[in-house]
């Protein structure tokens, strides 16, 4: 068993030790989700949140805890979690606004990760709330949060250069595989396929990457931030992470009646915070954003045959088409510039 947190208090350390014993004594029942959604195991209440590739539990106590265990016996996800939290523990000690979990324990032998709950709201909640509610103060707070997000991710990538971890597939390879799954591409899909043939990534500067760096995996508590869910953490192109963060804002521009201008100010603040920590190539970033947004298009319209939405808000196909054209032609200013019309 490994401690992956910083400076555990004696009280929470004692509770963590007790829970680890409980987990290891009841590993088979927990791994297979045998107790049902809500139940008791060894006189302890426990709530099953998810069962599939992993069993994920919420466990009440003096603190609230989250437990993740693979159901199929494979350790790739737990190894990713351990590598990510271990890296954060060793490299974010002096990042004053980073919010470390009060306690994290892991075991490769027993295949589990246990973490005390991290307070805060998901970043997407903060973004959408600030966009739809007026007030200069709220906009300034959002800008500050995203600047710190950029600083945090920049330090994560900068300190992780050359680290030896399992490789994460680049977004262009993911897009290629997605295209190959579609039986018949529409006209936009055909344009994307032709564009991809001429626009494969040349980025060979590997570093540690989160692997699923979306707004849902960043928690905000006041001015403090925390990264969670390192299951897909590995070594790869930092533009994988950067593109996901930027694309989630850029796509807001395609949603019907979405007040995207405040989101774009947050996007500029994110890029500023990141570049001050670890300068990046904007043209390379644009290419990875295209991979991500095109992959999403192929998934939605080519495979699932559904309509696109942003946080439940329908997407304007006309706006989406304009965005695609800008990405296909490498129009950096058209994609990033706040003053350009959607």
Secondary structure, DSSP 8 states (H G I E B T S, - for coil): -EE-SSS--HHHHHHHHHHHHHHHHTHHHHHTTTT-SEEEETTEEEEEEEESSEEEEEE-SSS-EEEEEESSS--HHHHHHHHHHHHHHHH-TT-TTB---S-EEEETTTTEEEEE---SEEHHHHHHHHHHS--HHHHHHHHHHHHHHHHHHHHHHHHTTT----B---HHHHHHHHHHH-SS--HHHHHHHHHHHH-------EEEE-S---GGGEEEETTEEEE---TT-EEEEHHHHHHHHHHHHHGGGGBTT--HHHHHHHHHHHHHHHHHHS---HHHHHHHHHHHHHHHHIIIIIII----EETTEEB-HHHHHHHHHHHHTT-HHHHH-TTS--
